[in-house]
Amino acid sequence: MRRYTKNATLVLLIATKISVATIYVLRLNASHSFQEYAAPIAAMAALSFFIVAALWLAGMKLSGGD
């Protein structure tokens, strides 16, 4: 049960990040040239991915694997 709660929380966090990033990109693209901000947005996306992956790996090691 705890594993499902943890997975659901992680999925909710990822969905929230994706929706916020999508809204941000759409607003940014409407008001400015997207080319100026493409590199920082890509860096933020990569950083978010690595943070989530590190948390997932830490959780797997602490729980002993599923």
TORNU-425569 format. One record per residue: x negated, y negated, z of N, C-alpha, C in turn. Coordinates in steps of 0.2 Angstrom, whole numbers, plus 5000, padded with zeros to 4 digits. Layout:
residues N
XYZXYZXYZ
...
This chain:
residues 66
499650065000500050005000499649945000
499049945004498649885004498349874998
498149924994497849914987498249884983
498949904983499449874978499549794980
499549784986499549714988498949674986
498349694987497749664984497749654977
497949704973498049704966498549654964
499149654967499649604965499449534966
499049524972498749454973498249434968
497849474966497349464961497649444954
498149484952498549474946498849404946
499149384952499549324953499049264952
498449274955497949224955497649214948
497549264944497349264937497849234933
498449254934499049224930499049144931
498949124937499049054939498449014936
497849044936497249014933497349004925
497649054922497749054915498249004913
498749004917499348954915499048884916
498648864922498448804923497948784918
497448824916497048814910497348804904
497848834902498248824896498548754896
498948744901499248674902498648614901
498148624904497548584904497348574897
497248624893496948624887497448594882
498048604883498648584878498648504879
498648484886498648414887498048374884
497448404885496848374883496748374876
497048424872497048424865497448374862
498048354866498548304863498248234864
497848224869497548154871496848144868
496448194867495748184865495548234860
494948234857494748284853494548344857
494748394855494548464859493848474858
493548454853492748474852492348444858
492548394861492148364866492148404872
492748434873492848474880492748544879
492648574873492648644872492048684876
491448654877490948684880491048684888
491348634891491448634898492048684900
492548684896493048734897492848804896
492448814891492148884890491748904896
491348854899490948874905491348884911
491948844912492348864918492748924917
492948944911493249014910492749064911
492149064909491649114910491449124918
491449064921491349064928491849094932
492549084930493049114933493049184932
492849214926492849284925492349314929
491749284930491249314934491449314941
491749264944491949264951492449324952
492949324948493449384948493149444948
492649454943492349524943491949534949
491549484952491149494958491649514964
492149484964492649494970492949564969
493049584963493349654962492849704964
492149694961491649744963491549744971
491549684974491449684981492049724985
492649714982493249754985493149834984
492849854978492749924977492249954981
491749914983491249944987491449944994
491849894996492049895003492549955004
493049964999493550015000493250084999
492650084996492350154994492650174987
492950134983493150154977493850184977
494150174971494850204971494950264967
